[in-house]
Amino acid sequence: MMQAAISSRNFALPCRVALPHALRASAYTRSLAGHARKRVATRRAIKATSTAEALPPASRTADTKLGELFLRLLPRHLYYGLALVYPLVTAVAGVGAVWAPAIVQFISSLPLVQALGPVSPLLHHLATTQPAATLLSVVVSLLTAYLAFFLMPLGDYVLGRDLRNPSAEEAVAVAQDRLYKSVLYAYCPLHIFVLCGLCHVLSTTATHPLAFVGATISAGVSGGILFTAAHELLHGSHPLDKLGANALLAAVGYMHWCESHLAHHVKVATPEDPASARRGESLYAFIPRSIWGNIVDGYGIEAKRLRRRGIPLLSLKNKMLAWVLSPAALAAGAYLVWGWKGLAFAVGQAVVSILMLETVNYVEHYGLVREKDADGRYEKVGLQHSWNAAWMMTSSFAFRLQRHADHHLWGNRPYQLLRDIPEAPQLPYSYPGAMMVALLPPLHFKIMDARIDAYQATRRQQQHLAVAK
């Protein structure tokens, strides 16, 4: 069943040229099938919302006045358009790594700045003397990291939580609104274009090594949103969704994740799932286990599919060839066009992107376990098996990824319909904050283990009360 869901599908537009009748009929039939699949996916998303457990309607859209204002200023799909800011900030970081001193020197020469008295000489000194000029380049090169780990948590604190949950009636209109999917489609070429541009600028222009590293880190931090967009697309049903997901994942050499992530949905919160962190397991122990486990799952699923269908390894239908050759071709292209610097940037940003993904994976299910029944079968995936957060700024940048319990309950539900479920385990902070705390295992264990115990005790008490009634 999972293989049927993740297999690639052919799609053809209605035939517009003179073809034999049989070919025209075949193309037309494929077109109808493609449109039918889109309608089925939309109906499933709407049905998931209408048949889900009823949640009490929120009396407010946010728990702060500033949050409500933020939602009014960025309605509907514009709320998620903030994700497009990530590659743009990364582009500024790359430009700053190379030309920050020159830009600051130019600013210091502007008449308006010179009229500010000591500001102009100070900026000129900062841009033309060492080590101040180098420090300036390095500081600016890390702009994306500041956005992810300072501005987003600060925005979450100021704006509060996004309390909106779509009703069944709203889900009909929202699920059919193509602008939400357009944000994802716009993100794909934008991110790849920025990566190529930075690779060119950093490789062909004299750049301090530390600034080069900083810009590479910024590109990798932006890769955290790359994985979020790819995650949403790989759950989609349209061929463009699969194309976009594969293009993004090829840029970071992690194309097998299209398969291994869907296996994660089957095995989540069990010891067999490499992407579910165990209680007491540090981030540094989890990351290598998860990376290797995802490789084993992804390639193992594809190998079984090939054996089942009798497809030879050296076949264009073998996805593993694309998983290996596509990133290898991109790396080779970076080296041939931009030399060792281009290759270093391409590999470096991919490594940081993967670390971002795996750190998020660590946070999402840490210490949550599915119980086995008397027959040794795991219980059904429930809301109690994913950590959640509803903080507004991170939700807008990350396509509501923090509403993770609802995603695992309804894997085909598009991001704009994901619900905030208060009964699910709640993180005390947004994902960026959780990622930073995870870097300090003793602090992470102290906070999260106590939270696991408190949640499980509350859940057992609720179950006892339900039985007593």
PAPALUM-202670 format. One record per residue (C-alpha): residue number from 1; residue in three letters; x, y negated, z. Coordinates in steps of 0.02 Angstrom, whole numbers. Layout:
residues N
<rec NUM; Ala; <X; Y; Z>>
...
This chain:
residues 469
<rec 1; Met; <0; 0; 0>>
<rec 2; Met; <140; -120; 44>>
<rec 3; Gln; <226; -79; -120>>
<rec 4; Ala; <70; -122; -216>>
<rec 5; Ala; <63; -288; -127>>
<rec 6; Ile; <243; -334; -162>>
<rec 7; Ser; <265; -268; -337>>
<rec 8; Ser; <288; -394; -476>>
<rec 9; Arg; <142; -430; -591>>
<rec 10; Asn; <135; -475; -774>>
<rec 11; Phe; <44; -633; -824>>
<rec 12; Ala; <-1; -699; -995>>
<rec 13; Leu; <-90; -856; -1052>>
<rec 14; Pro; <-233; -843; -1174>>
<rec 15; Cys; <-166; -813; -1349>>
<rec 16; Arg; <-160; -969; -1457>>
<rec 17; Val; <-75; -905; -1615>>
<rec 18; Ala; <-130; -791; -1753>>
<rec 19; Leu; <-100; -615; -1690>>
<rec 20; Pro; <-175; -448; -1735>>
<rec 21; His; <-342; -422; -1652>>
<rec 22; Ala; <-276; -288; -1534>>
<rec 23; Leu; <-136; -400; -1472>>
<rec 24; Arg; <-253; -547; -1449>>
<rec 25; Ala; <-371; -438; -1349>>
<rec 26; Ser; <-228; -373; -1243>>
<rec 27; Ala; <-163; -549; -1205>>
<rec 28; Tyr; <-338; -609; -1165>>
<rec 29; Thr; <-366; -461; -1049>>
<rec 30; Arg; <-204; -496; -957>>
<rec 31; Ser; <-253; -679; -939>>
<rec 32; Leu; <-421; -631; -865>>
<rec 33; Ala; <-334; -513; -746>>
<rec 34; Gly; <-217; -652; -690>>
<rec 35; His; <-360; -772; -655>>
<rec 36; Ala; <-455; -633; -566>>
<rec 37; Arg; <-307; -604; -451>>
<rec 38; Lys; <-304; -789; -407>>
<rec 39; Arg; <-490; -785; -366>>
<rec 40; Val; <-469; -629; -259>>
<rec 41; Ala; <-325; -710; -163>>
<rec 42; Thr; <-429; -865; -130>>
<rec 43; Arg; <-578; -762; -72>>
<rec 44; Arg; <-467; -662; 45>>
<rec 45; Ala; <-397; -820; 122>>
<rec 46; Ile; <-571; -890; 149>>
<rec 47; Lys; <-635; -724; 216>>
<rec 48; Ala; <-489; -715; 337>>
<rec 49; Thr; <-541; -882; 410>>
<rec 50; Ser; <-727; -844; 416>>
<rec 51; Thr; <-706; -670; 492>>
<rec 52; Ala; <-571; -718; 618>>
<rec 53; Glu; <-608; -738; 800>>
<rec 54; Ala; <-704; -898; 828>>
<rec 55; Leu; <-600; -1033; 909>>
<rec 56; Pro; <-676; -1176; 1007>>
<rec 57; Pro; <-680; -1334; 902>>
<rec 58; Ala; <-550; -1461; 955>>
<rec 59; Ser; <-624; -1623; 1016>>
<rec 60; Arg; <-468; -1713; 956>>
<rec 61; Thr; <-349; -1687; 810>>
<rec 62; Ala; <-196; -1718; 918>>
<rec 63; Asp; <-157; -1735; 1102>>
<rec 64; Thr; <-82; -1909; 1084>>
<rec 65; Lys; <-145; -2070; 1006>>
<rec 66; Leu; <12; -2083; 901>>
<rec 67; Gly; <-17; -1906; 839>>
<rec 68; Glu; <-194; -1949; 785>>
<rec 69; Leu; <-128; -2103; 694>>
<rec 70; Phe; <6; -1996; 610>>
<rec 71; Leu; <-126; -1875; 546>>
<rec 72; Arg; <-232; -2018; 479>>
<rec 73; Leu; <-83; -2092; 387>>
<rec 74; Leu; <-35; -1924; 311>>
<rec 75; Pro; <-198; -1833; 270>>
<rec 76; Arg; <-213; -1662; 190>>
<rec 77; His; <-65; -1610; 80>>
<rec 78; Leu; <31; -1771; 116>>
<rec 79; Tyr; <57; -1705; 292>>
<rec 80; Tyr; <161; -1562; 221>>
<rec 81; Gly; <248; -1671; 92>>
<rec 82; Leu; <372; -1716; 229>>
<rec 83; Ala; <459; -1553; 188>>
<rec 84; Leu; <521; -1638; 29>>
<rec 85; Val; <616; -1761; 139>>
<rec 86; Tyr; <738; -1623; 189>>
<rec 87; Pro; <829; -1605; 22>>
<rec 88; Leu; <825; -1794; -1>>
<rec 89; Val; <909; -1822; 167>>
<rec 90; Thr; <1034; -1687; 120>>
<rec 91; Ala; <1072; -1782; -41>>
<rec 92; Val; <1105; -1940; 61>>
<rec 93; Ala; <1218; -1840; 177>>
<rec 94; Gly; <1320; -1777; 29>>
<rec 95; Val; <1335; -1951; -47>>
<rec 96; Gly; <1383; -2021; 122>>
<rec 97; Ala; <1518; -1889; 144>>
<rec 98; Val; <1603; -1959; -11>>
<rec 99; Trp; <1557; -2143; -18>>
<rec 100; Ala; <1501; -2197; 156>>
<rec 101; Pro; <1651; -2312; 184>>
<rec 102; Ala; <1631; -2393; 13>>
<rec 103; Ile; <1444; -2418; 41>>
<rec 104; Val; <1471; -2495; 213>>
<rec 105; Gln; <1607; -2608; 142>>
<rec 106; Phe; <1486; -2668; 7>>
<rec 107; Ile; <1351; -2699; 137>>
<rec 108; Ser; <1473; -2802; 240>>
<rec 109; Ser; <1501; -2918; 90>>
<rec 110; Leu; <1317; -2960; 66>>
<rec 111; Pro; <1275; -3142; 107>>
<rec 112; Leu; <1134; -3092; 222>>
<rec 113; Val; <1251; -2982; 325>>
<rec 114; Gln; <1388; -3113; 326>>
<rec 115; Ala; <1261; -3235; 399>>
<rec 116; Leu; <1246; -3122; 551>>
<rec 117; Gly; <1414; -3179; 618>>
<rec 118; Pro; <1525; -3039; 688>>
<rec 119; Val; <1424; -2899; 607>>
<rec 120; Ser; <1507; -2918; 436>>
<rec 121; Pro; <1688; -2911; 500>>
<rec 122; Leu; <1645; -2764; 611>>
<rec 123; Leu; <1572; -2665; 466>>
<rec 124; His; <1720; -2711; 356>>
<rec 125; His; <1842; -2651; 489>>
<rec 126; Leu; <1743; -2489; 511>>
<rec 127; Ala; <1747; -2453; 324>>
<rec 128; Thr; <1929; -2497; 287>>
<rec 129; Thr; <2031; -2434; 435>>
<rec 130; Gln; <2076; -2260; 491>>
<rec 131; Pro; <2018; -2156; 579>>
<rec 132; Ala; <1856; -2257; 581>>
<rec 133; Ala; <1822; -2233; 395>>
<rec 134; Thr; <1846; -2045; 405>>
<rec 135; Leu; <1737; -2035; 560>>
<rec 136; Leu; <1603; -2133; 468>>
<rec 137; Ser; <1604; -2008; 323>>
<rec 138; Val; <1594; -1860; 441>>
<rec 139; Val; <1453; -1935; 544>>
<rec 140; Val; <1348; -1974; 389>>
<rec 141; Ser; <1383; -1802; 313>>
<rec 142; Leu; <1284; -1720; 455>>
<rec 143; Leu; <1123; -1819; 428>>
<rec 144; Thr; <1016; -1664; 397>>
<rec 145; Ala; <1074; -1587; 561>>
<rec 146; Tyr; <1020; -1746; 652>>
<rec 147; Leu; <851; -1735; 568>>
<rec 148; Ala; <826; -1553; 616>>
<rec 149; Phe; <891; -1553; 793>>
<rec 150; Phe; <862; -1730; 854>>
<rec 151; Leu; <731; -1825; 754>>
<rec 152; Met; <610; -1679; 736>>
<rec 153; Pro; <610; -1632; 922>>
<rec 154; Leu; <595; -1816; 964>>
<rec 155; Gly; <449; -1833; 844>>
<rec 156; Asp; <368; -1680; 922>>
<rec 157; Tyr; <384; -1759; 1095>>
<rec 158; Val; <312; -1926; 1039>>
<rec 159; Leu; <173; -1861; 924>>
<rec 160; Gly; <122; -1710; 1028>>
<rec 161; Arg; <30; -1561; 958>>
<rec 162; Asp; <-74; -1537; 802>>
<rec 163; Leu; <-240; -1471; 871>>
<rec 164; Arg; <-333; -1454; 705>>
<rec 165; Asn; <-408; -1286; 656>>
<rec 166; Pro; <-504; -1270; 492>>
<rec 167; Ser; <-685; -1214; 500>>
<rec 168; Ala; <-750; -1084; 378>>
<rec 169; Glu; <-831; -1222; 276>>
<rec 170; Glu; <-671; -1325; 269>>
<rec 171; Ala; <-571; -1171; 221>>
<rec 172; Val; <-668; -1153; 58>>
<rec 173; Ala; <-615; -1324; -4>>
<rec 174; Val; <-440; -1319; 69>>
<rec 175; Ala; <-399; -1145; 1>>
<rec 176; Gln; <-447; -1200; -175>>
<rec 177; Asp; <-350; -1364; -169>>
<rec 178; Arg; <-198; -1337; -281>>
<rec 179; Leu; <-107; -1487; -211>>
<rec 180; Tyr; <-55; -1386; -60>>
<rec 181; Lys; <31; -1258; -172>>
<rec 182; Ser; <102; -1401; -276>>
<rec 183; Val; <205; -1457; -126>>
<rec 184; Leu; <290; -1287; -126>>
<rec 185; Tyr; <315; -1290; -314>>
<rec 186; Ala; <392; -1465; -303>>
<rec 187; Tyr; <509; -1411; -165>>
<rec 188; Cys; <590; -1272; -268>>
<rec 189; Pro; <669; -1375; -409>>
<rec 190; Leu; <706; -1520; -292>>
<rec 191; His; <808; -1413; -173>>
<rec 192; Ile; <902; -1326; -313>>
<rec 193; Phe; <936; -1491; -402>>
<rec 194; Val; <1007; -1566; -241>>
<rec 195; Leu; <1118; -1414; -214>>
<rec 196; Cys; <1189; -1428; -390>>
<rec 197; Gly; <1213; -1615; -372>>
<rec 198; Leu; <1304; -1599; -207>>
<rec 199; Cys; <1412; -1459; -275>>
<rec 200; His; <1465; -1574; -417>>
<rec 201; Val; <1495; -1730; -311>>
<rec 202; Leu; <1590; -1642; -172>>
<rec 203; Ser; <1697; -1542; -294>>
<rec 204; Thr; <1743; -1682; -415>>
<rec 205; Thr; <1769; -1826; -293>>
<rec 206; Ala; <1903; -1847; -161>>
<rec 207; Thr; <1819; -1799; 2>>
<rec 208; His; <1893; -1777; 175>>
<rec 209; Pro; <1888; -1592; 224>>
<rec 210; Leu; <1786; -1627; 380>>
<rec 211; Ala; <1659; -1727; 279>>
<rec 212; Phe; <1652; -1585; 152>>
<rec 213; Val; <1613; -1463; 293>>
<rec 214; Gly; <1482; -1582; 364>>
<rec 215; Ala; <1392; -1598; 197>>
<rec 216; Thr; <1397; -1409; 177>>
<rec 217; Ile; <1319; -1389; 349>>
<rec 218; Ser; <1184; -1516; 303>>
<rec 219; Ala; <1143; -1417; 146>>
<rec 220; Gly; <1134; -1258; 250>>
<rec 221; Val; <1022; -1337; 381>>
<rec 222; Ser; <907; -1390; 239>>
<rec 223; Gly; <908; -1206; 192>>
<rec 224; Gly; <801; -1175; 345>>
<rec 225; Ile; <658; -1260; 253>>
<rec 226; Leu; <710; -1168; 94>>
<rec 227; Phe; <673; -1005; 183>>
<rec 228; Thr; <509; -1074; 249>>
<rec 229; Ala; <452; -1121; 73>>
<rec 230; Ala; <513; -955; 3>>
<rec 231; His; <421; -866; 144>>
<rec 232; Glu; <257; -947; 97>>
<rec 233; Leu; <282; -912; -89>>
<rec 234; Leu; <330; -729; -68>>
<rec 235; His; <163; -701; 19>>
<rec 236; Gly; <75; -779; -131>>
<rec 237; Ser; <-8; -683; -272>>
<rec 238; His; <30; -791; -424>>
<rec 239; Pro; <182; -749; -532>>
<rec 240; Leu; <246; -927; -507>>
<rec 241; Asp; <249; -893; -320>>
<rec 242; Lys; <364; -745; -344>>
<rec 243; Leu; <472; -842; -466>>
<rec 244; Gly; <491; -988; -346>>
<rec 245; Ala; <530; -875; -198>>
<rec 246; Asn; <662; -779; -296>>
<rec 247; Ala; <742; -938; -364>>
<rec 248; Leu; <760; -1009; -188>>
<rec 249; Leu; <824; -847; -114>>
<rec 250; Ala; <949; -824; -256>>
<rec 251; Ala; <1025; -991; -208>>
<rec 252; Val; <1069; -920; -37>>
<rec 253; Gly; <1104; -739; -90>>
<rec 254; Tyr; <959; -664; 8>>
<rec 255; Met; <840; -601; -125>>
<rec 256; His; <812; -433; -40>>
<rec 257; Trp; <717; -530; 94>>
<rec 258; Cys; <565; -529; -22>>
<rec 259; Glu; <549; -345; 19>>
<rec 260; Ser; <622; -335; 194>>
<rec 261; His; <511; -474; 260>>
<rec 262; Leu; <354; -382; 208>>
<rec 263; Ala; <422; -229; 297>>
<rec 264; His; <442; -343; 449>>
<rec 265; His; <254; -370; 448>>
<rec 266; Val; <229; -183; 465>>
<rec 267; Lys; <359; -153; 601>>
<rec 268; Val; <351; -319; 694>>
<rec 269; Ala; <376; -313; 883>>
<rec 270; Thr; <441; -135; 880>>
<rec 271; Pro; <619; -68; 909>>
<rec 272; Glu; <620; -15; 725>>
<rec 273; Asp; <606; -195; 665>>
<rec 274; Pro; <776; -279; 642>>
<rec 275; Ala; <693; -451; 636>>
<rec 276; Ser; <614; -437; 809>>
<rec 277; Ala; <731; -486; 951>>
<rec 278; Arg; <731; -375; 1104>>
<rec 279; Arg; <718; -439; 1281>>
<rec 280; Gly; <891; -474; 1350>>
<rec 281; Glu; <970; -474; 1176>>
<rec 282; Ser; <1073; -629; 1142>>
<rec 283; Leu; <1063; -726; 980>>
<rec 284; Tyr; <1242; -676; 941>>
<rec 285; Ala; <1200; -491; 955>>
<rec 286; Phe; <1037; -511; 861>>
<rec 287; Ile; <1101; -600; 705>>
<rec 288; Pro; <1217; -461; 639>>
<rec 289; Arg; <1088; -328; 681>>
<rec 290; Ser; <951; -423; 591>>
<rec 291; Ile; <1056; -462; 437>>
<rec 292; Trp; <1110; -281; 417>>
<rec 293; Gly; <936; -215; 456>>
<rec 294; Asn; <857; -329; 326>>
<rec 295; Ile; <980; -267; 195>>
<rec 296; Val; <941; -85; 240>>
<rec 297; Asp; <754; -117; 237>>
<rec 298; Gly; <753; -216; 75>>
<rec 299; Tyr; <864; -101; -26>>
<rec 300; Gly; <786; 53; 53>>
<rec 301; Ile; <611; 2; 1>>
<rec 302; Glu; <666; -32; -177>>
<rec 303; Ala; <763; 133; -187>>
<rec 304; Lys; <607; 229; -132>>
<rec 305; Arg; <503; 137; -262>>
<rec 306; Leu; <626; 185; -399>>
<rec 307; Arg; <627; 369; -346>>
<rec 308; Arg; <438; 374; -334>>
<rec 309; Arg; <415; 302; -508>>
<rec 310; Gly; <560; 393; -587>>
<rec 311; Ile; <650; 232; -635>>
<rec 312; Pro; <840; 249; -661>>
<rec 313; Leu; <958; 138; -564>>
<rec 314; Leu; <1024; 57; -723>>
<rec 315; Ser; <856; -12; -774>>
<rec 316; Leu; <794; -190; -791>>
<rec 317; Lys; <650; -137; -678>>
<rec 318; Asn; <773; -109; -536>>
<rec 319; Lys; <757; -263; -425>>
<rec 320; Met; <920; -223; -338>>
<rec 321; Leu; <1016; -271; -494>>
<rec 322; Ala; <939; -445; -489>>
<rec 323; Trp; <971; -458; -302>>
<rec 324; Val; <1158; -427; -329>>
<rec 325; Leu; <1189; -504; -499>>
<rec 326; Ser; <1090; -666; -480>>
<rec 327; Pro; <1184; -733; -328>>
<rec 328; Ala; <1348; -666; -400>>
<rec 329; Ala; <1315; -759; -563>>
<rec 330; Leu; <1275; -920; -469>>
<rec 331; Ala; <1435; -905; -366>>
<rec 332; Ala; <1537; -867; -522>>
<rec 333; Gly; <1458; -1015; -610>>
<rec 334; Ala; <1500; -1130; -464>>
<rec 335; Tyr; <1680; -1073; -473>>
<rec 336; Leu; <1695; -1087; -662>>
<rec 337; Val; <1618; -1261; -667>>
<rec 338; Trp; <1681; -1338; -505>>
<rec 339; Gly; <1825; -1227; -449>>
<rec 340; Trp; <1863; -1169; -273>>
<rec 341; Lys; <1775; -1317; -195>>
<rec 342; Gly; <1615; -1276; -287>>
<rec 343; Leu; <1625; -1094; -232>>
<rec 344; Ala; <1661; -1144; -52>>
<rec 345; Phe; <1510; -1259; -49>>
<rec 346; Ala; <1395; -1128; -129>>
<rec 347; Val; <1448; -991; -7>>
<rec 348; Gly; <1455; -1106; 144>>
<rec 349; Gln; <1280; -1176; 124>>
<rec 350; Ala; <1213; -1000; 97>>
<rec 351; Val; <1294; -937; 257>>
<rec 352; Val; <1224; -1082; 360>>
<rec 353; Ser; <1052; -1058; 281>>
<rec 354; Ile; <1049; -874; 328>>
<rec 355; Leu; <1102; -917; 506>>
<rec 356; Met; <957; -1041; 513>>
<rec 357; Leu; <836; -905; 456>>
<rec 358; Glu; <898; -776; 579>>
<rec 359; Thr; <894; -898; 724>>
<rec 360; Val; <712; -934; 685>>
<rec 361; Asn; <680; -747; 674>>
<rec 362; Tyr; <758; -728; 846>>
<rec 363; Val; <641; -856; 920>>
<rec 364; Glu; <481; -796; 839>>
<rec 365; His; <462; -627; 925>>
<rec 366; Tyr; <590; -624; 1065>>
<rec 367; Gly; <546; -497; 1199>>
<rec 368; Leu; <370; -461; 1135>>
<rec 369; Val; <333; -276; 1111>>
<rec 370; Arg; <189; -174; 1039>>
<rec 371; Glu; <136; -32; 1153>>
<rec 372; Lys; <113; 149; 1098>>
<rec 373; Asp; <-49; 244; 1121>>
<rec 374; Ala; <-68; 424; 1180>>
<rec 375; Asp; <-32; 488; 1005>>
<rec 376; Gly; <132; 392; 996>>
<rec 377; Arg; <66; 263; 873>>
<rec 378; Tyr; <101; 79; 895>>
<rec 379; Glu; <-46; -31; 935>>
<rec 380; Lys; <-112; -145; 800>>
<rec 381; Val; <-20; -310; 777>>
<rec 382; Gly; <-105; -440; 885>>
<rec 383; Leu; <-92; -621; 934>>
<rec 384; Gln; <13; -569; 1084>>
<rec 385; His; <161; -517; 975>>
<rec 386; Ser; <222; -686; 912>>
<rec 387; Trp; <282; -845; 996>>
<rec 388; Asn; <186; -999; 944>>
<rec 389; Ala; <200; -1188; 951>>
<rec 390; Ala; <87; -1324; 883>>
<rec 391; Trp; <207; -1472; 891>>
<rec 392; Met; <160; -1592; 754>>
<rec 393; Met; <321; -1653; 675>>
<rec 394; Thr; <396; -1480; 654>>
<rec 395; Ser; <231; -1412; 589>>
<rec 396; Ser; <226; -1542; 451>>
<rec 397; Phe; <407; -1510; 397>>
<rec 398; Ala; <397; -1320; 411>>
<rec 399; Phe; <227; -1281; 333>>
<rec 400; Arg; <149; -1234; 500>>
<rec 401; Leu; <269; -1089; 522>>
<rec 402; Gln; <254; -1111; 711>>
<rec 403; Arg; <74; -1046; 703>>
<rec 404; His; <155; -876; 689>>
<rec 405; Ala; <28; -765; 775>>
<rec 406; Asp; <-106; -812; 649>>
<rec 407; His; <16; -779; 507>>
<rec 408; His; <47; -601; 569>>
<rec 409; Leu; <-139; -573; 597>>
<rec 410; Trp; <-178; -631; 419>>
<rec 411; Gly; <-23; -619; 311>>
<rec 412; Asn; <-112; -679; 153>>
<rec 413; Arg; <-180; -837; 233>>
<rec 414; Pro; <-101; -994; 155>>
<rec 415; Tyr; <-5; -1109; 270>>
<rec 416; Gln; <-136; -1248; 268>>
<rec 417; Leu; <-266; -1130; 344>>
<rec 418; Leu; <-160; -1061; 486>>
<rec 419; Arg; <-242; -1083; 656>>
<rec 420; Asp; <-172; -1135; 822>>
<rec 421; Ile; <-217; -993; 942>>
<rec 422; Pro; <-199; -1052; 1123>>
<rec 423; Glu; <-215; -873; 1189>>
<rec 424; Ala; <-54; -822; 1100>>
<rec 425; Pro; <114; -836; 1189>>
<rec 426; Gln; <168; -1019; 1184>>
<rec 427; Leu; <345; -1085; 1171>>
<rec 428; Pro; <384; -1227; 1292>>
<rec 429; Tyr; <457; -1327; 1146>>
<rec 430; Ser; <455; -1330; 957>>
<rec 431; Tyr; <562; -1217; 847>>
<rec 432; Pro; <712; -1336; 837>>
<rec 433; Gly; <718; -1347; 1026>>
<rec 434; Ala; <701; -1159; 1043>>
<rec 435; Met; <843; -1134; 918>>
<rec 436; Met; <959; -1247; 1017>>
<rec 437; Val; <917; -1163; 1183>>
<rec 438; Ala; <948; -992; 1102>>
<rec 439; Leu; <1130; -1045; 1076>>
<rec 440; Leu; <1149; -1033; 1266>>
<rec 441; Pro; <1096; -855; 1310>>
<rec 442; Pro; <1090; -875; 1501>>
<rec 443; Leu; <977; -1027; 1487>>
<rec 444; His; <872; -943; 1353>>
<rec 445; Phe; <848; -786; 1457>>
<rec 446; Lys; <803; -886; 1612>>
<rec 447; Ile; <667; -983; 1522>>
<rec 448; Met; <596; -854; 1404>>
<rec 449; Asp; <602; -698; 1514>>
<rec 450; Ala; <503; -790; 1648>>
<rec 451; Arg; <381; -845; 1514>>
<rec 452; Ile; <360; -666; 1452>>
<rec 453; Asp; <324; -605; 1629>>
<rec 454; Ala; <198; -744; 1661>>
<rec 455; Tyr; <108; -713; 1496>>
<rec 456; Gln; <99; -525; 1521>>
<rec 457; Ala; <36; -545; 1699>>
<rec 458; Thr; <-101; -665; 1640>>
<rec 459; Arg; <-148; -547; 1500>>
<rec 460; Arg; <-160; -396; 1617>>
<rec 461; Gln; <-269; -496; 1735>>
<rec 462; Gln; <-385; -545; 1593>>
<rec 463; Gln; <-396; -364; 1536>>
<rec 464; His; <-441; -306; 1712>>
<rec 465; Leu; <-577; -439; 1724>>
<rec 466; Ala; <-645; -387; 1554>>
<rec 467; Val; <-652; -205; 1609>>
<rec 468; Ala; <-737; -253; 1774>>
<rec 469; Lys; <-873; -345; 1679>>
